[in-house]
Structure formats: C-alpha cells, structure tokens
Amino acid sequence: MNIIVTGAARGVGFEVVKLLSKHKQNHVVAISRNGKALKDLVSECIRQSPDAKVTPYEFDLSQFEFYPFIVQRLESFIHSCDILINNAGKLVNKPFGKFGLDEFDDTFNVNVKSPFFLTQALLPILNKGAHVVNIGSIGGVQGSKKFQGLAAYSASKGALAVLTEVLAEELAEQEIKVNCLALGAVQTEMFAKAFPGMKAPQNPAQIAHFIVDFAVNGSRYFNGKVVPVSLSVP
C-alpha cells in the first residue's frame, strides 16, 4: 500500500511510520517541515527493517500556496495513495483571555485548514477504497471533559471532527472512506510542552499500534465516524 503520513518527524507520527514501514508491501511518504528529523526517521525505519520503503518529504503544511503542486511532487515517489493519515497537529495551552489572533490562526491552519486542503489536493491520487484518517482529540468531542487553556485547540479538533463527517459524504461516490480518531492524552513532546510535569496515560508507541490497525482495517467497519480513543471519563 502507498501511505502518506503528516506530522511524521516526531511523536505519534514518527511511531506510526515506523510501524507501517515494517511491512514490505508498504511505501510510506513521511511529511514534516523538519528535514533533519525526517532523515533520522528514515534511518530508524531502515535499521529495524532493511527493506523499508520510506520517502521523506520536507514540507511546511502552513504554506497553502504550494498545495496545488503537491501531487506533482508526490508523483515522483508514488502514483496513488491508499491511506492518508492527517496527523500533524498544533497544541497551545494558554488562557482564553490571553490567546492571540496569530496563535489562533496557526492552530486552525495546522489542525483544520491543512487536513481540508491536503485531502483536497490529493484527491487525484486517492485510490478507490482509500481511507483518510484524521487524528483528532477527545477534547474536540461534544460532551467530553474539557480543560482550561485549550479553547482554540479543542475548537479546532471539534471542527476537524465535523469535517470528517462531511468529507465521508462528499467522497462517498469515489468510495473513499473518512474517519477521525479522537485521541486522549499521549505523552508526546507537544503534550509535555503544553502540560509541564503532567504524565499522559499513553505513549506514542502504544497509540501508534491502534492508529495503524485502524488505518489499515477500520474502513471495513467505519465511515464518517469520530471514534474516541481515550481512557478518560466521560
């Protein structure tokens, strides 16, 4: 399978690419703006599986003016895509009253606008039966427990959840499935920076197993669904 993963240079995305690259039939395109970290990722994948097919693609997802050229660039690596994992995310923990306009725009650009326009840009190469997996947050699920300081983040992930439901309808005629995994807290660098001293119940390697299995098999059972993946109550 040909698989594209964004936010691949660290945390959950890093571990997801490592797992996917273990299978010889997979060709993974790992997207991140951090070129050095992508090189480290490729080296790690080859170390664990010498036959791993991982192509690093250094790209800043906030550069929307270049999205029309993404497919042209990707077609030098792959000619079609079976799975797209929109994993890149931005988390800023700041009181509502102090949140700035630029921070708000940056959060929504990465968490909502990027999955929207990247999926749109990749439509020409998404195969019939392809699976788009948006990585959301339990904080973006209506009725879940909310936390102070995460107004923009949770709102953006809520928007991503609704976008998922709409895209499943929009892309139904092309037989492309779209789902969202609403993750609970995961012990990533992003989480540690936003919540110093706190310990999340899951680490990236643990949650990556679930994401990979869902990305490969979940479209058989789900479409247009926002699936909570969290130990928190509610």
N, C-alpha and C positions, 0 to 999 in steps of 0.2 A: 504493500500500500504506500501511496505517497501522502505524507502528513506534514502539515505546516503548524508550527507552534510559535506563538509570540511570547515575549517576556521570558525568553529561554535562557538568559545568561545567569540567572540565579534562582534560588528558592524553589518553588513548586515547578516552574517551567524547566529548570535545569534537570530536576529529577525525572520529570515526565519524558524528556528527550532521552535521557539515559535508559529508561525502561523500554521505550519504543525502539531504540536502536539495537536492542539485543536480538531482535528478530531479523533474520537475513532478508526477508521479503519486504521490509520497510525501508523507505527512503525518507528521512526526516529533514525538513528545512527549518532550521532554528533561527528565529528572528529576534534581534535585540539591537539597541544602539551601542552596546558595549562590545566592541570588536575583540578586545583582549580576553574578556570573559568567554566569548564565543569560542575562541581558539582553545581555551582551557577545557571547555565543554567537549569539543571535538576530540581532544587528546584523551580525555577521560572515557569517552564512549569507545574509542579505538582500543584503549587499554583493557577495557572489560570485554570487548568483542572486536577482535581484529578486522572482521568483515563488515563492521558497522558502516552504514551509509548515512552520514550526517553532513549536510551542507550548511555552513554558517552564512547568514545574510544580515549584514550590518545595516540597519535601517532605523531611523527615528520615526516612530509612528505618529508623532505630532506634526510631521511635515506633510500635511494633507495635499499640498500642491503637486507632490510626486506620486500620489496614488494611481493616477492614470497610467503610469509607466511600470507599475509593479508586475503585472502579468508578463509584460515583455521581458523584464529582468528574470522573473522566476522561470520562464520557459527555457532559459539556458540551463536550468537544473532539472526541472520536471515539466511534463506537458499536461499533467492533470493532477487533481487533488481529491483524495478520498476522505480525508479528515482535516478539519481546520479547528484548532484549539485556540480561541481568543483568551489567552491567559494574562497578558500584560495588564498591570493594574497600578493605580496610584492611591496611596493612603496618607492623609494628613490628619493628625489629631490636634485640633485647635478649637477653642470655644467659639460658638456660633457668632457671638458679638465681635470677635476679632478676625473672622475669616475674611480674607481679601478677595477682590474680584479676580486677580490673576490666579490665585490659588484655586478658586472655584472653577475657572475656565480650564486650568491644567488638569484638574481632577476629572471633569466631564470629558475633556478631549481624549484622555487615555482610557477611561472606563466605559464610555458610551460612544463617542464620536468615532474612535478608532475601530471598534468592532463593527459598527454600522458601515463605514466606508471601506474597510478592508474586505469584509464579506462581499460587499457590492462589487469591488474591484476584481475579486477572484471568481465571480460568477462564470466568466467564460471558461474557466478550467475546472470548476467543481463538477465532478462526475455525477451521473445519475445514481442516486443512492448514497451520495456523500452525506457526512454527518458533521454539522457545525456545533461545537461545544463552547458555550460562553461560560467563563469562570466568574461566577457572581459571589455574593456574600449573604450569609444568613441575615445580616443587618439590613439587607435590601428586600427582605421578605415581609410582607404586611402581617402584623400580629406577632412578629418575633420580638425578643428583648432588644431594646436599643441602648446605646451608650452615648454619654456626653462626649462632645468633641468630634463626632463623626457625622455631622449633619450633611456635609457635601458628599462624603464617601458613601454613606448609606443611601442617600438620594440617588446618586449615580448608579449604584448597583440595583436599586429599585427600578430605575429606568431601563437598565440592561435586561432585567427580568421580563418587563413588559415587551421590550424589543424582541426578545426571544420568542414570545408567544405570537407576535405579529409576523415575524420572519418565517415561522413554521407555516403560517397560512400563505404568505407571499410566495414561498418557494415550493409549495406542495405540488404544483403542476410539473416542476422539474424533478420531483421525487427526492428533494434534498431535505433531510431532517435537521431540525434545530432544537437544541435543548440547553438548559442552563443548570450548572451545579452551584448551588448556594452554599459555599463553604463556611464552616465555623472558623474559629481562630486557629491559625497554623504558625508554628514558630519559625518565621522567615526573618530575614534582615529588615524587611519593611515593617513587620509587626514589632520587632524589637525596638526599632527606632521610634515608632509611634507610641509604644507602651513600654517604656524602660522598666525593667525589673519584673515584669509580668511573664508568666510561663503559660504558653498555649498547650492544649491537650494533645495536639497532633504535630508531628514534624513533617517537613516537605516530602521525605521519602515515603512515609506512611500514606499520606493523602495521594501521592502520585500513583500508587498502585490502584486506588479506586478510580481516579480520573482516567487512567489508561484503559482499564477494563470497561469503563462506561463509554469512552470514546469509540472503542472497537465494537462493543456489543450492545450498547444502550439504545441505538437507533432501531433495534429489532422490537423494542417494547415501549419506547417513549418518543413522542414528538410534541414540540411546543410546551414542554413541561419545565417547571422550575423545581428542581429536586434538592431539598435541604440535606446537607451532609454535615451534620453538627451534633455534638454531644450536649449542647446547651438546652435548657428548658426555659420557656417554651421554644 
